[in-house]
């Protein structure tokens, strides 16, 4: 199978995703886990898992990262629509004793 550069994907017709699946993909693109997405949308984590499985099949994606890359390449989600996830605080570094 010949791999194509992601920018060539835009020349094809973008797959149709429901508004809910696009919303979930935006959350995935920011690094959220299924349980976090489920809590945000007041849904079951299993519902999120099912929605992602359907999305992967429609996009023909291998995993979450591939699905996000395809959504970006197809123009289904834009980088400007994504809110950056917050990083956990850095661990405290012990100070040397004088």
Biopython code that builds the backbone (N, CA, C, O; Angstrom):
import numpy as np
from Bio.PDB.StructureBuilder import StructureBuilder

atoms = [
    (1, "UNK", "N", (0.835, -1.173, 0.000)),
    (1, "UNK", "CA", (0.000, 0.000, 0.000)),
    (1, "UNK", "C", (0.881, 1.238, 0.000)),
    (1, "UNK", "O", (1.812, 1.335, 0.799)),
    (2, "UNK", "N", (0.605, 2.162, -0.864)),
    (2, "UNK", "CA", (1.399, 3.391, -0.966)),
    (2, "UNK", "C", (0.844, 4.416, 0.016)),
    (2, "UNK", "O", (-0.351, 4.714, 0.015)),
    (3, "UNK", "N", (1.728, 4.948, 0.849)),
    (3, "UNK", "CA", (1.332, 5.974, 1.803)),
    (3, "UNK", "C", (1.358, 7.331, 1.116)),
    (3, "UNK", "O", (2.310, 7.653, 0.404)),
    (4, "UNK", "N", (0.315, 8.125, 1.328)),
    (4, "UNK", "CA", (0.263, 9.460, 0.756)),
    (4, "UNK", "C", (0.541, 10.489, 1.828)),
    (4, "UNK", "O", (0.248, 10.285, 3.006)),
    (5, "UNK", "N", (1.105, 11.587, 1.399)),
    (5, "UNK", "CA", (1.346, 12.694, 2.311)),
    (5, "UNK", "C", (-0.007, 13.230, 2.760)),
    (5, "UNK", "O", (-0.924, 13.317, 1.943)),
    (6, "UNK", "N", (-0.165, 13.600, 4.058)),
    (6, "UNK", "CA", (-1.474, 14.039, 4.546)),
    (6, "UNK", "C", (-2.082, 15.207, 3.770)),
    (6, "UNK", "O", (-3.306, 15.314, 3.702)),
    (7, "UNK", "N", (-1.268, 16.080, 3.187)),
    (7, "UNK", "CA", (-1.840, 17.226, 2.470)),
    (7, "UNK", "C", (-2.559, 16.801, 1.201)),
    (7, "UNK", "O", (-3.408, 17.540, 0.704)),
    (8, "UNK", "N", (-2.241, 15.621, 0.660)),
    (8, "UNK", "CA", (-2.936, 15.157, -0.541)),
    (8, "UNK", "C", (-4.325, 14.641, -0.219)),
    (8, "UNK", "O", (-5.135, 14.437, -1.123)),
    (9, "UNK", "N", (-4.611, 14.427, 1.065)),
    (9, "UNK", "CA", (-5.917, 13.929, 1.471)),
    (9, "UNK", "C", (-6.991, 14.966, 1.148)),
    (9, "UNK", "O", (-8.119, 14.587, 0.834)),
    (10, "UNK", "N", (-6.679, 16.263, 1.216)),
    (10, "UNK", "CA", (-7.671, 17.310, 0.992)),
    (10, "UNK", "C", (-8.249, 17.280, -0.415)),
    (10, "UNK", "O", (-9.328, 17.822, -0.650)),
    (11, "UNK", "N", (-7.553, 16.660, -1.342)),
    (11, "UNK", "CA", (-8.086, 16.593, -2.698)),
    (11, "UNK", "C", (-9.229, 15.597, -2.803)),
    (11, "UNK", "O", (-9.984, 15.622, -3.776)),
    (12, "UNK", "N", (-9.365, 14.725, -1.820)),
    (12, "UNK", "CA", (-10.468, 13.773, -1.786)),
    (12, "UNK", "C", (-11.634, 14.386, -1.021)),
    (12, "UNK", "O", (-11.477, 15.372, -0.302)),
    (13, "UNK", "N", (-12.808, 13.781, -1.191)),
    (13, "UNK", "CA", (-13.980, 14.225, -0.439)),
    (13, "UNK", "C", (-13.830, 13.791, 1.010)),
    (13, "UNK", "O", (-13.517, 12.636, 1.299)),
    (14, "UNK", "N", (-14.057, 14.728, 1.909)),
    (14, "UNK", "CA", (-13.940, 14.430, 3.335)),
    (14, "UNK", "C", (-15.083, 13.518, 3.772)),
    (14, "UNK", "O", (-16.219, 13.698, 3.333)),
    (15, "UNK", "N", (-14.795, 12.546, 4.628)),
    (15, "UNK", "CA", (-15.860, 11.693, 5.153)),
    (15, "UNK", "C", (-16.845, 12.531, 5.964)),
    (15, "UNK", "O", (-16.485, 13.575, 6.508)),
    (16, "UNK", "N", (-18.062, 12.074, 6.039)),
    (16, "UNK", "CA", (-19.092, 12.776, 6.809)),
    (16, "UNK", "C", (-19.085, 12.266, 8.248)),
    (16, "UNK", "O", (-19.268, 11.075, 8.502)),
    (17, "UNK", "N", (-18.873, 13.188, 9.179)),
    (17, "UNK", "CA", (-18.958, 12.866, 10.602)),
    (17, "UNK", "C", (-20.084, 13.694, 11.204)),
    (17, "UNK", "O", (-20.296, 14.845, 10.824)),
    (18, "UNK", "N", (-20.801, 13.096, 12.146)),
    (18, "UNK", "CA", (-21.881, 13.820, 12.809)),
    (18, "UNK", "C", (-21.285, 14.939, 13.662)),
    (18, "UNK", "O", (-20.110, 14.878, 14.023)),
    (19, "UNK", "N", (-22.079, 15.955, 13.986)),
    (19, "UNK", "CA", (-21.575, 17.023, 14.865)),
    (19, "UNK", "C", (-21.047, 16.487, 16.193)),
    (19, "UNK", "O", (-20.049, 16.993, 16.707)),
    (20, "UNK", "N", (-21.705, 15.468, 16.757)),
    (20, "UNK", "CA", (-21.252, 14.894, 18.025)),
    (20, "UNK", "C", (-19.889, 14.234, 17.861)),
    (20, "UNK", "O", (-19.019, 14.395, 18.718)),
    (21, "UNK", "N", (-19.692, 13.497, 16.776)),
    (21, "UNK", "CA", (-18.401, 12.835, 16.555)),
    (21, "UNK", "C", (-17.296, 13.855, 16.310)),
    (21, "UNK", "O", (-16.160, 13.645, 16.735)),
    (22, "UNK", "N", (-17.610, 14.951, 15.637)),
    (22, "UNK", "CA", (-16.616, 16.013, 15.458)),
    (22, "UNK", "C", (-16.272, 16.645, 16.800)),
    (22, "UNK", "O", (-15.111, 16.950, 17.071)),
    (23, "UNK", "N", (-17.280, 16.839, 17.634)),
    (23, "UNK", "CA", (-17.047, 17.394, 18.964)),
    (23, "UNK", "C", (-16.123, 16.478, 19.763)),
    (23, "UNK", "O", (-15.186, 16.946, 20.409)),
    (24, "UNK", "N", (-16.386, 15.191, 19.717)),
    (24, "UNK", "CA", (-15.545, 14.222, 20.429)),
    (24, "UNK", "C", (-14.130, 14.248, 19.873)),
    (24, "UNK", "O", (-13.166, 14.187, 20.636)),
    (25, "UNK", "N", (-13.991, 14.338, 18.549)),
    (25, "UNK", "CA", (-12.646, 14.371, 17.949)),
    (25, "UNK", "C", (-11.884, 15.631, 18.364)),
    (25, "UNK", "O", (-10.663, 15.588, 18.514)),
    (26, "UNK", "N", (-12.579, 16.739, 18.548)),
    (26, "UNK", "CA", (-11.904, 17.954, 19.033)),
    (26, "UNK", "C", (-11.350, 17.727, 20.432)),
    (26, "UNK", "O", (-10.237, 18.149, 20.743)),
    (27, "UNK", "N", (-12.136, 17.056, 21.277)),
    (27, "UNK", "CA", (-11.653, 16.742, 22.627)),
    (27, "UNK", "C", (-10.468, 15.779, 22.570)),
    (27, "UNK", "O", (-9.497, 15.946, 23.307)),
    (28, "UNK", "N", (-10.543, 14.782, 21.707)),
    (28, "UNK", "CA", (-9.433, 13.832, 21.546)),
    (28, "UNK", "C", (-8.176, 14.578, 21.111)),
    (28, "UNK", "O", (-7.080, 14.298, 21.596)),
    (29, "UNK", "N", (-8.341, 15.526, 20.197)),
    (29, "UNK", "CA", (-7.188, 16.274, 19.674)),
    (29, "UNK", "C", (-6.510, 17.108, 20.749)),
    (29, "UNK", "O", (-5.330, 17.434, 20.619)),
    (30, "UNK", "N", (-7.232, 17.461, 21.808)),
    (30, "UNK", "CA", (-6.616, 18.227, 22.890)),
    (30, "UNK", "C", (-5.976, 17.336, 23.943)),
    (30, "UNK", "O", (-5.398, 17.829, 24.912)),
    (31, "UNK", "N", (-6.079, 15.999, 23.752)),
    (31, "UNK", "CA", (-5.421, 15.078, 24.664)),
    (31, "UNK", "C", (-6.313, 14.508, 25.747)),
    (31, "UNK", "O", (-5.824, 13.852, 26.667)),
    (32, "UNK", "N", (-7.604, 14.745, 25.657)),
    (32, "UNK", "CA", (-8.514, 14.230, 26.692)),
    (32, "UNK", "C", (-8.721, 12.727, 26.541)),
    (32, "UNK", "O", (-8.722, 12.191, 25.433)),
    (33, "UNK", "N", (-8.896, 12.059, 27.681)),
    (33, "UNK", "CA", (-9.190, 10.626, 27.705)),
    (33, "UNK", "C", (-10.698, 10.424, 27.594)),
    (33, "UNK", "O", (-11.475, 11.360, 27.781)),
    (34, "UNK", "N", (-11.102, 9.196, 27.291)),
    (34, "UNK", "CA", (-12.524, 8.883, 27.137)),
    (34, "UNK", "C", (-13.336, 9.268, 28.371)),
    (34, "UNK", "O", (-14.433, 9.812, 28.244)),
    (35, "UNK", "N", (-12.809, 8.991, 29.555)),
    (35, "UNK", "CA", (-13.554, 9.301, 30.782)),
    (35, "UNK", "C", (-13.731, 10.805, 30.953)),
    (35, "UNK", "O", (-14.776, 11.257, 31.421)),
    (36, "UNK", "N", (-12.722, 11.579, 30.578)),
    (36, "UNK", "CA", (-12.821, 13.038, 30.668)),
    (36, "UNK", "C", (-13.845, 13.584, 29.668)),
    (36, "UNK", "O", (-14.632, 14.474, 29.992)),
    (37, "UNK", "N", (-13.821, 13.039, 28.458)),
    (37, "UNK", "CA", (-14.784, 13.465, 27.439)),
    (37, "UNK", "C", (-16.199, 13.106, 27.886)),
    (37, "UNK", "O", (-17.120, 13.911, 27.750)),
    (38, "UNK", "N", (-16.368, 11.897, 28.419)),
    (38, "UNK", "CA", (-17.675, 11.447, 28.879)),
    (38, "UNK", "C", (-18.212, 12.367, 29.975)),
    (38, "UNK", "O", (-19.386, 12.737, 29.957)),
    (39, "UNK", "N", (-17.365, 12.731, 30.918)),
    (39, "UNK", "CA", (-17.793, 13.622, 32.002)),
    (39, "UNK", "C", (-18.182, 14.992, 31.452)),
    (39, "UNK", "O", (-19.175, 15.578, 31.883)),
    (40, "UNK", "N", (-17.412, 15.492, 30.516)),
    (40, "UNK", "CA", (-17.694, 16.810, 29.927)),
    (40, "UNK", "C", (-19.023, 16.816, 29.184)),
    (40, "UNK", "O", (-19.754, 17.806, 29.227)),
    (41, "UNK", "N", (-19.342, 15.708, 28.498)),
    (41, "UNK", "CA", (-20.557, 15.643, 27.680)),
    (41, "UNK", "C", (-21.725, 14.959, 28.389)),
    (41, "UNK", "O", (-22.792, 14.780, 27.802)),
    (42, "UNK", "N", (-21.523, 14.577, 29.654)),
    (42, "UNK", "CA", (-22.560, 13.871, 30.429)),
    (42, "UNK", "C", (-23.008, 12.599, 29.714)),
    (42, "UNK", "O", (-24.203, 12.334, 29.585)),
    (43, "UNK", "N", (-22.042, 11.824, 29.258)),
    (43, "UNK", "CA", (-22.293, 10.551, 28.588)),
    (43, "UNK", "C", (-21.497, 9.463, 29.288)),
    (43, "UNK", "O", (-20.641, 9.746, 30.126)),
    (44, "UNK", "N", (-21.784, 8.232, 28.940)),
    (44, "UNK", "CA", (-21.038, 7.088, 29.465)),
    (44, "UNK", "C", (-19.703, 6.973, 28.734)),
    (44, "UNK", "O", (-19.633, 7.254, 27.537)),
    (45, "UNK", "N", (-18.644, 6.563, 29.434)),
    (45, "UNK", "CA", (-17.377, 6.304, 28.746)),
    (45, "UNK", "C", (-17.527, 5.273, 27.623)),
    (45, "UNK", "O", (-16.830, 5.347, 26.612)),
    (46, "UNK", "N", (-18.444, 4.304, 27.806)),
    (46, "UNK", "CA", (-18.683, 3.317, 26.748)),
    (46, "UNK", "C", (-19.291, 3.961, 25.506)),
    (46, "UNK", "O", (-19.009, 3.535, 24.386)),
    (47, "UNK", "N", (-20.121, 4.980, 25.696)),
    (47, "UNK", "CA", (-20.681, 5.703, 24.555)),
    (47, "UNK", "C", (-19.572, 6.400, 23.778)),
    (47, "UNK", "O", (-19.564, 6.381, 22.547)),
    (48, "UNK", "N", (-18.646, 7.009, 24.488)),
    (48, "UNK", "CA", (-17.518, 7.683, 23.836)),
    (48, "UNK", "C", (-16.684, 6.668, 23.072)),
    (48, "UNK", "O", (-16.282, 6.911, 21.934)),
    (49, "UNK", "N", (-16.427, 5.530, 23.704)),
    (49, "UNK", "CA", (-15.648, 4.472, 23.066)),
    (49, "UNK", "C", (-16.325, 4.002, 21.779)),
    (49, "UNK", "O", (-15.665, 3.803, 20.759)),
    (50, "UNK", "N", (-17.645, 3.827, 21.832)),
    (50, "UNK", "CA", (-18.404, 3.395, 20.651)),
    (50, "UNK", "C", (-18.364, 4.459, 19.559)),
    (50, "UNK", "O", (-18.158, 4.146, 18.386)),
    (51, "UNK", "N", (-18.561, 5.709, 19.946)),
    (51, "UNK", "CA", (-18.526, 6.797, 18.963)),
    (51, "UNK", "C", (-17.150, 6.888, 18.289)),
    (51, "UNK", "O", (-17.059, 7.106, 17.081)),
    (52, "UNK", "N", (-16.098, 6.723, 19.068)),
    (52, "UNK", "CA", (-14.746, 6.761, 18.496)),
    (52, "UNK", "C", (-14.516, 5.577, 17.562)),
    (52, "UNK", "O", (-13.888, 5.733, 16.515)),
    (53, "UNK", "N", (-15.011, 4.406, 17.923)),
    (53, "UNK", "CA", (-14.854, 3.231, 17.054)),
    (53, "UNK", "C", (-15.534, 3.470, 15.705)),
    (53, "UNK", "O", (-14.983, 3.129, 14.658)),
    (54, "UNK", "N", (-16.727, 4.054, 15.734)),
    (54, "UNK", "CA", (-17.430, 4.374, 14.484)),
    (54, "UNK", "C", (-16.660, 5.428, 13.691)),
    (54, "UNK", "O", (-16.548, 5.337, 12.468)),
    (55, "UNK", "N", (-16.134, 6.423, 14.390)),
    (55, "UNK", "CA", (-15.357, 7.483, 13.727)),
    (55, "UNK", "C", (-14.114, 6.906, 13.074)),
    (55, "UNK", "O", (-13.791, 7.262, 11.941)),
    (56, "UNK", "N", (-13.409, 6.013, 13.775)),
    (56, "UNK", "CA", (-12.209, 5.388, 13.212)),
    (56, "UNK", "C", (-12.550, 4.620, 11.943)),
    (56, "UNK", "O", (-11.801, 4.646, 10.967)),
    (57, "UNK", "N", (-13.694, 3.933, 11.970)),
    (57, "UNK", "CA", (-14.096, 3.153, 10.803)),
    (57, "UNK", "C", (-14.414, 4.066, 9.613)),
    (57, "UNK", "O", (-14.015, 3.780, 8.484)),
    (58, "UNK", "N", (-15.130, 5.161, 9.868)),
    (58, "UNK", "CA", (-15.477, 6.099, 8.795)),
    (58, "UNK", "C", (-14.213, 6.736, 8.206)),
    (58, "UNK", "O", (-14.090, 6.881, 6.989)),
    (59, "UNK", "N", (-13.279, 7.112, 9.085)),
    (59, "UNK", "CA", (-12.038, 7.752, 8.636)),
    (59, "UNK", "C", (-11.008, 6.753, 8.115)),
    (59, "UNK", "O", (-10.048, 7.129, 7.441)),
    (60, "UNK", "N", (-11.220, 5.466, 8.437)),
    (60, "UNK", "CA", (-10.242, 4.416, 8.158)),
    (60, "UNK", "C", (-8.937, 4.696, 8.905)),
    (60, "UNK", "O", (-7.841, 4.556, 8.361)),
    (61, "UNK", "N", (-9.093, 5.093, 10.162)),
    (61, "UNK", "CA", (-7.957, 5.440, 11.023)),
    (61, "UNK", "C", (-7.529, 4.236, 11.849)),
    (61, "UNK", "O", (-8.348, 3.394, 12.217)),
    (62, "UNK", "N", (-6.236, 4.168, 12.135)),
    (62, "UNK", "CA", (-5.674, 3.060, 12.903)),
    (62, "UNK", "C", (-5.773, 3.281, 14.412)),
    (62, "UNK", "O", (-5.895, 2.324, 15.176)),
    (63, "UNK", "N", (-5.721, 4.544, 14.840)),
    (63, "UNK", "CA", (-5.736, 4.858, 16.263)),
    (63, "UNK", "C", (-6.143, 6.316, 16.451)),
    (63, "UNK", "O", (-6.457, 7.010, 15.483)),
    (64, "UNK", "N", (-6.135, 6.779, 17.707)),
    (64, "UNK", "CA", (-6.556, 8.154, 18.019)),
    (64, "UNK", "C", (-5.709, 9.189, 17.293)),
    (64, "UNK", "O", (-6.235, 10.137, 16.709)),
    (65, "UNK", "N", (-4.400, 9.002, 17.334)),
    (65, "UNK", "CA", (-3.514, 9.979, 16.706)),
    (65, "UNK", "C", (-3.751, 10.046, 15.205)),
    (65, "UNK", "O", (-3.772, 11.131, 14.624)),
    (66, "UNK", "N", (-3.928, 8.899, 14.584)),
    (66, "UNK", "CA", (-4.183, 8.856, 13.145)),
    (66, "UNK", "C", (-5.513, 9.527, 12.828)),
    (66, "UNK", "O", (-5.618, 10.246, 11.835)),
    (67, "UNK", "N", (-6.524, 9.303, 13.653)),
    (67, "UNK", "CA", (-7.833, 9.924, 13.443)),
    (67, "UNK", "C", (-7.740, 11.446, 13.537)),
    (67, "UNK", "O", (-8.334, 12.153, 12.722)),
    (68, "UNK", "N", (-7.003, 11.951, 14.518)),
    (68, "UNK", "CA", (-6.828, 13.402, 14.652)),
    (68, "UNK", "C", (-6.090, 13.954, 13.434)),
    (68, "UNK", "O", (-6.477, 14.984, 12.883)),
    (69, "UNK", "N", (-5.030, 13.267, 13.016)),
    (69, "UNK", "CA", (-4.270, 13.719, 11.843)),
    (69, "UNK", "C", (-5.158, 13.764, 10.601)),
    (69, "UNK", "O", (-5.078, 14.707, 9.814)),
    (70, "UNK", "N", (-6.001, 12.752, 10.423)),
    (70, "UNK", "CA", (-6.894, 12.726, 9.266)),
    (70, "UNK", "C", (-7.932, 13.836, 9.351)),
    (70, "UNK", "O", (-8.227, 14.479, 8.344)),
    (71, "UNK", "N", (-8.492, 14.072, 10.533)),
    (71, "UNK", "CA", (-9.470, 15.156, 10.691)),
    (71, "UNK", "C", (-8.843, 16.502, 10.358)),
    (71, "UNK", "O", (-9.474, 17.342, 9.716)),
    (72, "UNK", "N", (-7.618, 16.707, 10.787)),
    (72, "UNK", "CA", (-6.914, 17.952, 10.465)),
    (72, "UNK", "C", (-6.625, 18.038, 8.964)),
    (72, "UNK", "O", (-6.800, 19.095, 8.357)),
    (73, "UNK", "N", (-6.186, 16.937, 8.372)),
    (73, "UNK", "CA", (-5.853, 16.926, 6.948)),
    (73, "UNK", "C", (-7.087, 17.153, 6.077)),
    (73, "UNK", "O", (-7.008, 17.832, 5.053)),
    (74, "UNK", "N", (-8.227, 16.587, 6.479)),
    (74, "UNK", "CA", (-9.471, 16.760, 5.730)),
    (74, "UNK", "C", (-10.104, 18.120, 5.985)),
    (74, "UNK", "O", (-11.028, 18.517, 5.275)),
    (75, "UNK", "N", (-9.614, 18.838, 6.994)),
    (75, "UNK", "CA", (-10.216, 20.119, 7.336)),
    (75, "UNK", "C", (-11.481, 19.975, 8.164)),
    (75, "UNK", "O", (-12.259, 20.922, 8.272)),
    (76, "UNK", "N", (-11.698, 18.800, 8.751)),
    (76, "UNK", "CA", (-12.884, 18.586, 9.577)),
    (76, "UNK", "C", (-12.773, 19.324, 10.905)),
    (76, "UNK", "O", (-13.776, 19.787, 11.449)),
    (77, "UNK", "N", (-11.559, 19.433, 11.423)),
    (77, "UNK", "CA", (-11.297, 20.244, 12.602)),
    (77, "UNK", "C", (-10.121, 21.147, 12.266)),
    (77, "UNK", "O", (-9.243, 20.780, 11.486)),
    (78, "UNK", "N", (-10.116, 22.315, 12.857)),
    (78, "UNK", "CA", (-9.054, 23.293, 12.641)),
    (78, "UNK", "C", (-8.266, 23.467, 13.932)),
    (78, "UNK", "O", (-8.815, 23.338, 15.026)),
    (79, "UNK", "N", (-6.999, 23.756, 13.800)),
    (79, "UNK", "CA", (-6.149, 23.929, 14.976)),
    (79, "UNK", "C", (-6.690, 25.055, 15.847)),
    (79, "UNK", "O", (-6.633, 24.967, 17.074)),
    (80, "UNK", "N", (-7.214, 26.116, 15.231)),
    (80, "UNK", "CA", (-7.746, 27.247, 15.981)),
    (80, "UNK", "C", (-8.963, 26.902, 16.821)),
    (80, "UNK", "O", (-9.294, 27.639, 17.749)),
    (81, "UNK", "N", (-9.644, 25.791, 16.515)),
    (81, "UNK", "CA", (-10.815, 25.364, 17.280)),
    (81, "UNK", "C", (-10.432, 24.620, 18.551)),
    (81, "UNK", "O", (-11.274, 24.406, 19.423)),
    (82, "UNK", "N", (-9.187, 24.231, 18.661)),
    (82, "UNK", "CA", (-8.750, 23.391, 19.769)),
    (82, "UNK", "C", (-8.261, 24.238, 20.924)),
    (82, "UNK", "O", (-7.500, 25.187, 20.740)),
    (83, "UNK", "N", (-8.706, 23.884, 22.107)),
    (83, "UNK", "CA", (-8.200, 24.535, 23.311)),
    (83, "UNK", "C", (-7.055, 23.681, 23.834)),
    (83, "UNK", "O", (-7.205, 22.469, 23.988)),
    (84, "UNK", "N", (-5.920, 24.300, 24.106)),
    (84, "UNK", "CA", (-4.796, 23.484, 24.593)),
    (84, "UNK", "C", (-5.112, 22.873, 25.948)),
    (84, "UNK", "O", (-5.738, 23.490, 26.810)),
    (85, "UNK", "N", (-4.660, 21.649, 26.098)),
    (85, "UNK", "CA", (-4.852, 20.987, 27.385)),
    (85, "UNK", "C", (-3.854, 21.564, 28.379)),
    (85, "UNK", "O", (-2.803, 22.074, 27.990)),
    (86, "UNK", "N", (-4.183, 21.483, 29.652)),
    (86, "UNK", "CA", (-3.289, 22.025, 30.671)),
    (86, "UNK", "C", (-2.344, 20.921, 31.142)),
    (86, "UNK", "O", (-2.752, 19.782, 31.371)),
    (87, "UNK", "N", (-1.110, 21.282, 31.276)),
    (87, "UNK", "CA", (-0.107, 20.338, 31.762)),
    (87, "UNK", "C", (-0.158, 20.276, 33.274)),
    (87, "UNK", "O", (-0.457, 21.279, 33.922)),
    (88, "UNK", "N", (0.129, 19.122, 33.848)),
    (88, "UNK", "CA", (0.176, 19.043, 35.311)),
    (88, "UNK", "C", (1.354, 19.862, 35.820)),
    (88, "UNK", "O", (2.323, 20.074, 35.090)),
    (89, "UNK", "N", (1.281, 20.322, 37.059)),
    (89, "UNK", "CA", (2.396, 21.108, 37.591)),
    (89, "UNK", "C", (3.678, 20.282, 37.636)),
    (89, "UNK", "O", (3.647, 19.072, 37.861)),
    (90, "UNK", "N", (4.778, 20.942, 37.424)),
    (90, "UNK", "CA", (6.084, 20.274, 37.462)),
    (90, "UNK", "C", (6.369, 19.827, 38.888)),
    (90, "UNK", "O", (6.004, 20.510, 39.845)),
    (91, "UNK", "N", (7.025, 18.675, 39.028)),
    (91, "UNK", "CA", (7.349, 18.230, 40.406)),
    (91, "UNK", "C", (8.347, 19.179, 41.058)),
    (91, "UNK", "O", (9.201, 19.778, 40.404)),
    (92, "UNK", "N", (8.202, 19.287, 42.346)),
    (92, "UNK", "CA", (9.116, 20.164, 43.101)),
    (92, "UNK", "C", (10.518, 19.592, 43.088)),
    (92, "UNK", "O", (10.714, 18.393, 43.288)),
    (93, "UNK", "N", (11.484, 20.447, 42.854)),
    (93, "UNK", "CA", (12.883, 20.039, 42.846)),
    (93, "UNK", "C", (13.477, 20.350, 44.208)),
    (93, "UNK", "O", (13.428, 21.499, 44.648)),
    (94, "UNK", "N", (14.033, 19.363, 44.885)),
    (94, "UNK", "CA", (14.598, 19.652, 46.220)),
    (94, "UNK", "C", (15.779, 20.607, 46.092)),
    (94, "UNK", "O", (16.601, 20.493, 45.183)),
    (95, "UNK", "N", (15.838, 21.538, 47.016)),
    (95, "UNK", "CA", (16.936, 22.502, 47.025)),
    (95, "UNK", "C", (18.138, 21.892, 47.753)),
    (95, "UNK", "O", (17.980, 21.182, 48.746)),
    (96, "UNK", "N", (19.326, 22.176, 47.251)),
    (96, "UNK", "CA", (20.515, 21.651, 47.947)),
    (96, "UNK", "C", (20.676, 22.342, 49.310)),
    (96, "UNK", "O", (20.448, 23.545, 49.443)),
    (97, "UNK", "N", (21.059, 21.579, 50.283)),
    (97, "UNK", "CA", (21.267, 22.114, 51.635)),
    (97, "UNK", "C", (22.630, 22.776, 51.701)),
    (97, "UNK", "O", (23.618, 22.238, 51.201)),
    (98, "UNK", "N", (22.677, 23.954, 52.325)),
    (98, "UNK", "CA", (23.977, 24.656, 52.492)),
    (98, "UNK", "C", (24.741, 24.147, 53.672)),
    (98, "UNK", "O", (25.841, 24.626, 53.949)),
]
sb = StructureBuilder()
sb.init_structure("model")
sb.init_model(0)
sb.init_chain("A")
sb.init_seg("    ")
for serial, (resi, resn, name, xyz) in enumerate(atoms, 1):
    if name == "N":
        sb.init_residue(resn, " ", resi, " ")
    sb.init_atom(name, np.array(xyz, "f"), 0.0, 1.0, " ", f" {name:<3s}", serial, name[0])
structure = sb.get_structure()
